[in-house]
Amino acid sequence: MNEPFSFVDDSFDPIISSSYYLSIQVSLDGFSFCILDPVHNKYLQIQHFPLEANRPINKQVEDWFRQIEKLNLPFKKTLILLPSSKGTLVPTPVFDAAQPEDWIRFCGQLSETQTVHYNKIAMADAYNVFPVEAELERLLKKQFPNPRIIHQNTPIIEGNLSTKLGSGNNTTLFINLHSSCFDLLAFSDNSLKLCNNFPIKSENDFIYFTLFAFEQLKLNPNEVEVILSGHHPRFDALGKELSRYLRHVAPSSLPHHFRYSHLFRSLNAPQFYNLLSLPVCV
């Protein structure tokens, strides 16, 4: 689903928007936002726009902020997901908030146009450190008083550890797809065992890196549950190909932490899993 759409529940009330949570995702796959009523723990609205390939992302974001009335309402909290192939998890005891950029340099060069952000992941007792384009950050902070900027792996880790994914001796692999890469996270014994990002240039890359993780973690391909989320032009084909090697492969459902308007029944759950999971980070 990469066509523009908008679902708005009848119970949405702009007059009480200051009691709602606004969640936004800005990525190469498009611009999406949704609104949660935390009092009733229910999603009331979601809207998505694909990006125009021939226009700068920042210009399109500025236009949406100016044109979409809901994005100019006051909200209780504003959560913004900025996916990035770069990022690293740092254990809390060794993390230094005064110099987070030092950790990013372990992952590669930090551009002069980027700033460094970090999310505290309570359930993993770690910090997720990642780069953000400075100009996009400026636009977001101009539009919203106190936006919380979040990396895509933060809600996956917080949400899945809070529900004890991979409890006991069972291991669960969570794969979050992007157009040119994917995140692979492994959960077992109520803890995070692996979190890495791999490039995708072909289906063979996707299969190779996933099976390599199985080998390194000494996992049984007939027992481990593999959950797929995210957006990729060949999402279904990649899942089908992976099923040739692994027995339990399935797309993610809507995050079960929340209730949803009946309008969400037609939503592509894997594509918006991370966006809808953002409030678990609060």
MOWO-V864420 format. One record per residue. N is the residue number from 1. SS is DSSP state (A for helix, B for strand, O for the rest). PSI is psi in degrees with one decimal (* if undefined). Layout:
# MOWO-V864420
N;SS;PSI
N;SS;PSI
This chain:
# MOWO-V864420
1;O;95.4
2;O;27.4
3;O;152.1
4;O;142.5
5;B;164.0
6;B;127.0
7;B;126.9
8;B;119.2
9;O;148.1
10;O;-23.8
11;O;-6.9
12;O;129.9
13;O;106.8
14;A;-21.2
15;A;-30.1
16;A;28.2
17;A;-26.9
18;A;-6.7
19;A;-3.1
20;B;160.7
21;B;133.0
22;B;127.1
23;B;134.8
24;B;143.2
25;B;128.2
26;B;116.0
27;B;176.6
28;O;-17.3
29;O;-13.2
30;B;-177.1
31;B;123.0
32;B;149.1
33;B;152.6
34;B;161.7
35;B;127.4
36;B;134.4
37;B;101.3
38;O;-20.7
39;O;-44.0
40;O;2.2
41;O;42.0
42;B;133.8
43;B;129.8
44;B;-19.9
45;B;147.0
46;B;142.5
47;B;144.6
48;B;140.4
49;B;128.1
50;O;151.9
51;O;149.2
52;O;121.0
53;O;-26.8
54;O;11.1
55;O;142.9
56;O;141.4
57;A;-45.2
58;A;-39.0
59;A;-40.9
60;A;-39.4
61;A;-43.5
62;A;-43.7
63;A;-42.7
64;A;-39.0
65;A;-36.1
66;A;-33.6
67;A;-28.7
68;O;112.8
69;A;-41.0
70;A;-31.2
71;A;-2.6
72;A;9.4
73;O;158.1
74;O;141.8
75;O;154.6
76;O;-44.0
77;B;145.7
78;B;119.6
79;B;129.5
80;B;121.1
81;B;120.8
82;O;92.7
83;O;143.3
84;O;140.1
85;O;-12.8
86;O;149.3
87;O;157.0
88;B;147.3
89;B;130.9
90;B;124.5
91;B;140.0
92;A;-43.1
93;A;-24.5
94;A;0.5
95;O;134.7
96;O;106.9
97;A;-18.1
98;A;-22.1
99;A;58.6
100;O;-24.9
101;A;-23.6
102;A;-34.1
103;A;-35.4
104;A;-33.4
105;A;-20.9
106;O;-24.2
107;O;-4.7
108;O;-177.1
109;O;135.6
110;O;120.2
111;O;152.7
112;O;-17.9
113;O;5.9
114;B;150.2
115;B;167.4
116;B;131.6
117;B;164.8
118;B;147.2
119;B;132.3
120;B;124.5
121;B;95.5
122;A;-42.4
123;A;-20.9
124;A;-1.9
125;O;51.4
126;B;168.5
127;B;138.0
128;B;112.8
129;B;132.4
130;B;155.3
131;B;152.7
132;B;140.4
133;B;125.0
134;A;-38.1
135;A;-40.1
136;A;-40.2
137;A;-41.6
138;A;-43.7
139;A;-42.1
140;A;-41.3
141;A;-23.2
142;A;-35.2
143;A;-36.9
144;O;140.1
145;O;-50.3
146;O;67.5
147;O;143.0
148;B;116.6
149;B;129.5
150;B;138.1
151;O;153.0
152;A;-26.4
153;A;-19.3
154;A;-51.5
155;A;-29.6
156;A;-46.2
157;A;-50.3
158;A;-46.7
159;A;-42.0
160;A;-35.0
161;A;-31.0
162;A;-21.2
163;O;12.8
164;O;44.3
165;O;133.6
166;O;42.1
167;O;156.5
168;O;-139.6
169;O;-1.4
170;O;143.2
171;O;137.6
172;B;132.4
173;B;129.7
174;B;119.8
175;B;122.1
176;B;113.0
177;B;142.3
178;O;175.5
179;O;-29.9
180;O;5.8
181;B;176.9
182;B;149.3
183;B;137.3
184;B;121.3
185;B;136.7
186;B;132.4
187;B;133.7
188;B;150.1
189;O;38.9
190;O;30.4
191;B;164.0
192;B;122.2
193;B;-27.1
194;B;139.9
195;B;112.1
196;B;163.5
197;B;135.0
198;B;144.0
199;B;151.3
200;O;112.0
201;O;-16.9
202;O;168.9
203;A;-32.1
204;A;-37.2
205;A;-45.7
206;A;-46.9
207;A;-45.1
208;A;-51.2
209;A;-35.1
210;A;-46.6
211;A;-30.3
212;A;-39.3
213;A;-39.8
214;A;-43.0
215;A;-45.7
216;A;-35.9
217;A;-0.8
218;O;53.8
219;O;150.6
220;O;116.5
221;O;-14.3
222;O;-6.3
223;O;-32.1
224;O;133.8
225;B;131.4
226;B;123.5
227;B;130.3
228;B;132.2
229;B;178.2
230;B;-164.9
231;O;131.9
232;O;142.9
233;O;-27.8
234;O;40.9
235;A;-52.4
236;A;-40.5
237;A;-38.6
238;A;-41.2
239;A;-41.1
240;A;-41.2
241;A;-40.2
242;A;-31.1
243;O;-16.1
244;O;-25.1
245;O;-25.8
246;O;139.2
247;O;-38.1
248;B;85.8
249;B;128.2
250;B;149.3
251;B;153.2
252;O;154.4
253;O;179.4
254;O;141.3
255;O;127.4
256;O;1.1
257;O;-14.5
258;O;165.4
259;B;160.0
260;B;145.9
261;O;149.2
262;A;-20.9
263;A;-20.2
264;A;-4.2
265;A;-30.4
266;A;4.6
267;O;142.6
268;O;95.0
269;O;-46.5
270;O;-38.7
271;O;-33.1
272;O;15.9
273;A;-48.7
274;A;-43.0
275;A;-46.2
276;A;-18.5
277;A;-10.0
278;A;-40.6
279;A;-15.6
280;A;-14.6
281;A;-8.0
282;O;*
